[in-house]
Amino acid sequence: MNFRVGQKVVCVDASPTYVGHPVPLTLGAIYTIETVVFACGLQGVSLREVKSFADRHHRAEFLASRFRPLVERKTDTGMAILKSILDEVNAGKVREIADA
């Protein structure tokens, strides 16, 4: 997967590094890619929301495989209609019809 700067991604792997060091990531959290780097055939990314451990003026870099692209969907019209009906029922604007 090739990521791009500014892309929103979801963390799918917040496990410690291969030597057991914790990473400042939260599983399922959404991040924004700041930079994309390639080294030794691997893609890495830095995130706007995460600074480096040692130097707070630089970004930490993570393997791109720790993330997946965020799929942003436009509001589903059918679900929006159902939600508005449910809101009206809960607000007492719609009364129940008894079974005959």
TINULUM-170084 format. One record per atom (N, C-alpha, C): residue in three letters; x negated, y, z; atom name. Coordinates in steps of 0.1 Angstrom, whole numbers, plus 5000, padded with zeros to 4 digits. Last residue first. Example, Ala and Ser with C-alpha at 12.3 -4.5 7.8 and 13.67 -1.06 7.14 Angstrom:
BEGIN
+-----+------+------+------+----+
|   r |    x |    y |    z |  a |
+-----+------+------+------+----+
| SER | 4872 | 4978 | 5071 |  N |
| SER | 4863 | 4989 | 5071 | CA |
| SER | 4871 | 5000 | 5079 |  C |
| ALA | 4868 | 4943 | 5078 |  N |
| ALA | 4877 | 4955 | 5078 | CA |
| ALA | 4868 | 4967 | 5078 |  C |
+-----+------+------+------+----+
This chain:
BEGIN
+-----+------+------+------+----+
|   r |    x |    y |    z |  a |
+-----+------+------+------+----+
| ALA | 5542 | 4955 | 5155 |  N |
| ALA | 5556 | 4953 | 5155 | CA |
| ALA | 5559 | 4939 | 5157 |  C |
| ASP | 5516 | 4970 | 5173 |  N |
| ASP | 5520 | 4960 | 5164 | CA |
| ASP | 5535 | 4957 | 5166 |  C |
| ALA | 5514 | 5006 | 5176 |  N |
| ALA | 5516 | 4992 | 5182 | CA |
| ALA | 5520 | 4982 | 5171 |  C |
| ILE | 5488 | 5027 | 5168 |  N |
| ILE | 5501 | 5022 | 5163 | CA |
| ILE | 5503 | 5008 | 5168 |  C |
| GLU | 5473 | 5052 | 5186 |  N |
| GLU | 5474 | 5038 | 5182 | CA |
| GLU | 5488 | 5035 | 5178 |  C |
| ARG | 5467 | 5085 | 5174 |  N |
| ARG | 5473 | 5076 | 5183 | CA |
| ARG | 5474 | 5062 | 5178 |  C |
| VAL | 5442 | 5108 | 5172 |  N |
| VAL | 5448 | 5098 | 5165 | CA |
| VAL | 5454 | 5088 | 5175 |  C |
| LYS | 5430 | 5125 | 5190 |  N |
| LYS | 5437 | 5131 | 5179 | CA |
| LYS | 5445 | 5121 | 5171 |  C |
| GLY | 5414 | 5116 | 5210 |  N |
| GLY | 5428 | 5115 | 5212 | CA |
| GLY | 5436 | 5122 | 5201 |  C |
| ALA | 5387 | 5113 | 5206 |  N |
| ALA | 5392 | 5126 | 5211 | CA |
| ALA | 5407 | 5127 | 5213 |  C |
| ASN | 5386 | 5088 | 5195 |  N |
| ASN | 5381 | 5090 | 5208 | CA |
| ASN | 5385 | 5103 | 5214 |  C |
| VAL | 5397 | 5093 | 5170 |  N |
| VAL | 5403 | 5084 | 5179 | CA |
| VAL | 5399 | 5086 | 5193 |  C |
| GLU | 5377 | 5111 | 5160 |  N |
| GLU | 5391 | 5116 | 5162 | CA |
| GLU | 5399 | 5106 | 5171 |  C |
| ASP | 5355 | 5093 | 5159 |  N |
| ASP | 5354 | 5105 | 5167 | CA |
| ASP | 5368 | 5111 | 5170 |  C |
| LEU | 5364 | 5075 | 5140 |  N |
| LEU | 5362 | 5071 | 5153 | CA |
| LEU | 5361 | 5082 | 5163 |  C |
| ILE | 5364 | 5092 | 5117 |  N |
| ILE | 5377 | 5086 | 5122 | CA |
| ILE | 5375 | 5082 | 5137 |  C |
| SER | 5337 | 5098 | 5116 |  N |
| SER | 5346 | 5109 | 5118 | CA |
| SER | 5360 | 5103 | 5123 |  C |
| LYS | 5327 | 5072 | 5110 |  N |
| LYS | 5323 | 5079 | 5122 | CA |
| LYS | 5333 | 5090 | 5126 |  C |
| LEU | 5338 | 5067 | 5085 |  N |
| LEU | 5342 | 5059 | 5096 | CA |
| LEU | 5338 | 5065 | 5110 |  C |
| ILE | 5324 | 5087 | 5070 |  N |
| ILE | 5339 | 5087 | 5071 | CA |
| ILE | 5344 | 5079 | 5083 |  C |
| ALA | 5298 | 5078 | 5073 |  N |
| ALA | 5302 | 5092 | 5078 | CA |
| ALA | 5317 | 5093 | 5080 |  C |
| MET | 5299 | 5054 | 5060 |  N |
| MET | 5296 | 5054 | 5074 | CA |
| MET | 5300 | 5067 | 5080 |  C |
| GLY | 5304 | 5063 | 5033 |  N |
| GLY | 5313 | 5055 | 5040 | CA |
| GLY | 5311 | 5055 | 5055 |  C |
| THR | 5280 | 5079 | 5028 |  N |
| THR | 5293 | 5085 | 5029 | CA |
| THR | 5303 | 5076 | 5036 |  C |
| ASP | 5250 | 5078 | 5044 |  N |
| ASP | 5259 | 5070 | 5037 | CA |
| ASP | 5273 | 5075 | 5039 |  C |
| THR | 5226 | 5103 | 5040 |  N |
| THR | 5237 | 5098 | 5048 | CA |
| THR | 5247 | 5090 | 5039 |  C |
| LYS | 5196 | 5089 | 5025 |  N |
| LYS | 5207 | 5100 | 5026 | CA |
| LYS | 5218 | 5094 | 5034 |  C |
| ARG | 5169 | 5076 | 5042 |  N |
| ARG | 5181 | 5074 | 5034 | CA |
| ARG | 5190 | 5086 | 5036 |  C |
| GLU | 5135 | 5070 | 5042 |  N |
| GLU | 5145 | 5080 | 5046 | CA |
| GLU | 5157 | 5078 | 5036 |  C |
| VAL | 5114 | 5048 | 5054 |  N |
| VAL | 5124 | 5048 | 5043 | CA |
| VAL | 5135 | 5058 | 5048 |  C |
| LEU | 5080 | 5052 | 5059 |  N |
| LEU | 5094 | 5054 | 5065 | CA |
| LEU | 5103 | 5055 | 5053 |  C |
| PRO | 5057 | 5026 | 5052 |  N |
| PRO | 5063 | 5039 | 5048 | CA |
| PRO | 5077 | 5040 | 5055 |  C |
| ARG | 5039 | 5012 | 5080 |  N |
| ARG | 5047 | 5010 | 5068 | CA |
| ARG | 5053 | 5024 | 5064 |  C |
| PHE | 5007 | 5005 | 5096 |  N |
| PHE | 5019 | 5013 | 5093 | CA |
| PHE | 5026 | 5008 | 5080 |  C |
| ARG | 4984 | 4992 | 5098 |  N |
| ARG | 4991 | 4993 | 5110 | CA |
| ARG | 5005 | 5001 | 5108 |  C |
| SER | 4971 | 4993 | 5074 |  N |
| SER | 4979 | 4981 | 5076 | CA |
| SER | 4987 | 4982 | 5089 |  C |
| ALA | 4953 | 5014 | 5076 |  N |
| ALA | 4967 | 5017 | 5070 | CA |
| ALA | 4976 | 5005 | 5072 |  C |
| LEU | 4935 | 5018 | 5105 |  N |
| LEU | 4938 | 5010 | 5093 | CA |
| LEU | 4952 | 5012 | 5088 |  C |
| PHE | 4929 | 5052 | 5115 |  N |
| PHE | 4935 | 5038 | 5118 | CA |
| PHE | 4936 | 5031 | 5105 |  C |
| GLU | 4911 | 5078 | 5131 |  N |
| GLU | 4915 | 5071 | 5119 | CA |
| GLU | 4919 | 5057 | 5122 |  C |
| ALA | 4918 | 5108 | 5148 |  N |
| ALA | 4914 | 5094 | 5148 | CA |
| ALA | 4919 | 5088 | 5135 |  C |
| ARG | 4907 | 5141 | 5140 |  N |
| ARG | 4918 | 5131 | 5140 | CA |
| ARG | 4911 | 5117 | 5141 |  C |
| HIS | 4891 | 5166 | 5161 |  N |
| HIS | 4892 | 5157 | 5149 | CA |
| HIS | 4903 | 5147 | 5151 |  C |
| HIS | 4891 | 5179 | 5184 |  N |
| HIS | 4892 | 5187 | 5173 | CA |
| HIS | 4893 | 5179 | 5160 |  C |
| ARG | 4885 | 5161 | 5205 |  N |
| ARG | 4899 | 5166 | 5204 | CA |
| ARG | 4902 | 5175 | 5192 |  C |
| ASP | 4866 | 5135 | 5204 |  N |
| ASP | 4865 | 5149 | 5200 | CA |
| ASP | 4879 | 5153 | 5197 |  C |
| ALA | 4872 | 5109 | 5214 |  N |
| ALA | 4860 | 5116 | 5218 | CA |
| ALA | 4860 | 5131 | 5215 |  C |
| PHE | 4898 | 5103 | 5202 |  N |
| PHE | 4895 | 5101 | 5216 | CA |
| PHE | 4883 | 5109 | 5221 |  C |
| SER | 4915 | 5125 | 5180 |  N |
| SER | 4905 | 5116 | 5183 | CA |
| SER | 4903 | 5114 | 5198 |  C |
| LYS | 4952 | 5128 | 5179 |  N |
| LYS | 4938 | 5134 | 5179 | CA |
| LYS | 4928 | 5123 | 5183 |  C |
| VAL | 4981 | 5124 | 5162 |  N |
| VAL | 4971 | 5117 | 5171 | CA |
| VAL | 4957 | 5123 | 5169 |  C |
| GLU | 4998 | 5136 | 5144 |  N |
| GLU | 5002 | 5136 | 5158 | CA |
| GLU | 4992 | 5130 | 5168 |  C |
| ARG | 4987 | 5133 | 5119 |  N |
| ARG | 4988 | 5147 | 5125 | CA |
| ARG | 4991 | 5146 | 5140 |  C |
| LEU | 4964 | 5107 | 5115 |  N |
| LEU | 4977 | 5111 | 5117 | CA |
| LEU | 4978 | 5125 | 5123 |  C |
| SER | 4945 | 5091 | 5089 |  N |
| SER | 4945 | 5098 | 5102 | CA |
| SER | 4959 | 5104 | 5103 |  C |
| VAL | 4939 | 5058 | 5076 |  N |
| VAL | 4947 | 5071 | 5076 | CA |
| VAL | 4944 | 5078 | 5090 |  C |
| GLY | 4923 | 5036 | 5052 |  N |
| GLY | 4925 | 5041 | 5066 | CA |
| GLY | 4933 | 5055 | 5065 |  C |
| GLN | 4918 | 5007 | 5034 |  N |
| GLN | 4924 | 5021 | 5034 | CA |
| GLN | 4926 | 5024 | 5049 |  C |
| LEU | 4888 | 4990 | 5024 |  N |
| LEU | 4900 | 4991 | 5032 | CA |
| LEU | 4905 | 5006 | 5032 |  C |
| GLY | 4864 | 4988 | 5011 |  N |
| GLY | 4876 | 4981 | 5005 | CA |
| GLY | 4889 | 4982 | 5013 |  C |
| CYS | 4847 | 5004 | 5026 |  N |
| CYS | 4845 | 4989 | 5026 | CA |
| CYS | 4858 | 4982 | 5020 |  C |
| ALA | 4871 | 5029 | 5028 |  N |
| ALA | 4858 | 5025 | 5032 | CA |
| ALA | 4858 | 5009 | 5032 |  C |
| PHE | 4891 | 5057 | 5022 |  N |
| PHE | 4888 | 5044 | 5018 | CA |
| PHE | 4873 | 5040 | 5022 |  C |
| VAL | 4916 | 5078 | 5038 |  N |
| VAL | 4902 | 5074 | 5035 | CA |
| VAL | 4901 | 5060 | 5030 |  C |
| VAL | 4938 | 5105 | 5041 |  N |
| VAL | 4937 | 5091 | 5036 | CA |
| VAL | 4922 | 5089 | 5033 |  C |
| THR | 4952 | 5126 | 5066 |  N |
| THR | 4942 | 5123 | 5056 | CA |
| THR | 4943 | 5108 | 5053 |  C |
| GLU | 4978 | 5126 | 5078 |  N |
| GLU | 4970 | 5139 | 5077 | CA |
| GLU | 4960 | 5137 | 5066 |  C |
| ILE | 5010 | 5113 | 5079 |  N |
| ILE | 4996 | 5111 | 5074 | CA |
| ILE | 4990 | 5125 | 5072 |  C |
| THR | 5030 | 5113 | 5108 |  N |
| THR | 5028 | 5119 | 5095 | CA |
| THR | 5013 | 5118 | 5091 |  C |
| TYR | 5050 | 5087 | 5124 |  N |
| TYR | 5039 | 5096 | 5123 | CA |
| TYR | 5038 | 5102 | 5109 |  C |
| ILE | 5073 | 5072 | 5146 |  N |
| ILE | 5071 | 5078 | 5133 | CA |
| ILE | 5059 | 5088 | 5133 |  C |
| ALA | 5071 | 5041 | 5164 |  N |
| ALA | 5070 | 5056 | 5163 | CA |
| ALA | 5068 | 5060 | 5149 |  C |
| GLY | 5068 | 5014 | 5165 |  N |
| GLY | 5081 | 5019 | 5160 | CA |
| GLY | 5081 | 5034 | 5159 |  C |
| LEU | 5045 | 5015 | 5190 |  N |
| LEU | 5051 | 5006 | 5181 | CA |
| LEU | 5065 | 5012 | 5177 |  C |
| THR | 5023 | 5041 | 5192 |  N |
| THR | 5035 | 5035 | 5198 | CA |
| THR | 5042 | 5027 | 5187 |  C |
| LEU | 4988 | 5045 | 5198 |  N |
| LEU | 4999 | 5044 | 5189 | CA |
| LEU | 5011 | 5038 | 5197 |  C |
| PRO | 4960 | 5047 | 5206 |  N |
| PRO | 4970 | 5057 | 5211 | CA |
| PRO | 4982 | 5057 | 5201 |  C |
| VAL | 4949 | 5015 | 5216 |  N |
| VAL | 4950 | 5025 | 5205 | CA |
| VAL | 4961 | 5035 | 5210 |  C |
| PRO | 4924 | 4999 | 5237 |  N |
| PRO | 4938 | 5003 | 5234 | CA |
| PRO | 4938 | 5014 | 5223 |  C |
| HIS | 4900 | 4974 | 5227 |  N |
| HIS | 4903 | 4988 | 5231 | CA |
| HIS | 4917 | 4992 | 5228 |  C |
| GLY | 4894 | 4948 | 5219 |  N |
| GLY | 4902 | 4950 | 5230 | CA |
| GLY | 4905 | 4964 | 5235 |  C |
| VAL | 4881 | 4945 | 5195 |  N |
| VAL | 4873 | 4944 | 5207 | CA |
| VAL | 4880 | 4947 | 5220 |  C |
| TYR | 4901 | 4951 | 5177 |  N |
| TYR | 4896 | 4937 | 5177 | CA |
| TYR | 4886 | 4935 | 5189 |  C |
| THR | 4924 | 4972 | 5196 |  N |
| THR | 4914 | 4969 | 5185 | CA |
| THR | 4909 | 4955 | 5186 |  C |
| PRO | 4958 | 4963 | 5206 |  N |
| PRO | 4944 | 4968 | 5208 | CA |
| PRO | 4935 | 4965 | 5196 |  C |
| SER | 4987 | 4971 | 5185 |  N |
| SER | 4979 | 4962 | 5193 | CA |
| SER | 4965 | 4968 | 5195 |  C |
| ALA | 5007 | 4983 | 5171 |  N |
| ALA | 5000 | 4991 | 5181 | CA |
| ALA | 4991 | 4983 | 5190 |  C |
| ASP | 5020 | 4981 | 5141 |  N |
| ASP | 5010 | 4974 | 5149 | CA |
| ASP | 5003 | 4983 | 5158 |  C |
| VAL | 5037 | 4997 | 5128 |  N |
| VAL | 5042 | 4983 | 5129 | CA |
| VAL | 5032 | 4975 | 5137 |  C |
| CYS | 5048 | 5030 | 5127 |  N |
| CYS | 5038 | 5021 | 5133 | CA |
| CYS | 5044 | 5007 | 5134 |  C |
| VAL | 5058 | 5045 | 5097 |  N |
| VAL | 5063 | 5039 | 5110 | CA |
| VAL | 5052 | 5030 | 5115 |  C |
| VAL | 5053 | 5077 | 5081 |  N |
| VAL | 5051 | 5063 | 5083 | CA |
| VAL | 5056 | 5058 | 5096 |  C |
| LYS | 5055 | 5102 | 5057 |  N |
| LYS | 5060 | 5098 | 5070 | CA |
| LYS | 5058 | 5082 | 5070 |  C |
| GLN | 5030 | 5120 | 5040 |  N |
| GLN | 5040 | 5109 | 5040 | CA |
| GLN | 5043 | 5105 | 5055 |  C |
| GLY | 5009 | 5137 | 5040 |  N |
| GLY | 5022 | 5143 | 5043 | CA |
| GLY | 5033 | 5132 | 5043 |  C |
| VAL | 4989 | 5119 | 5017 |  N |
| VAL | 4990 | 5130 | 5027 | CA |
| VAL | 5004 | 5136 | 5028 |  C |
| ARG | 5000 | 5085 | 5011 |  N |
| ARG | 4996 | 5099 | 5006 | CA |
| ARG | 4997 | 5109 | 5018 |  C |
| PHE | 4990 | 5051 | 5007 |  N |
| PHE | 4997 | 5061 | 5014 | CA |
| PHE | 4992 | 5075 | 5008 |  C |
| ASN | 4993 | 5021 | 4991 |  N |
| ASN | 4986 | 5034 | 4990 | CA |
| ASN | 4994 | 5045 | 4996 |  C |
| MET | 4991 | 4988 | 5000 |  N |
| MET | 5000 | 5000 | 5000 | CA |
| MET | 4991 | 5012 | 5000 |  C |
+-----+------+------+------+----+
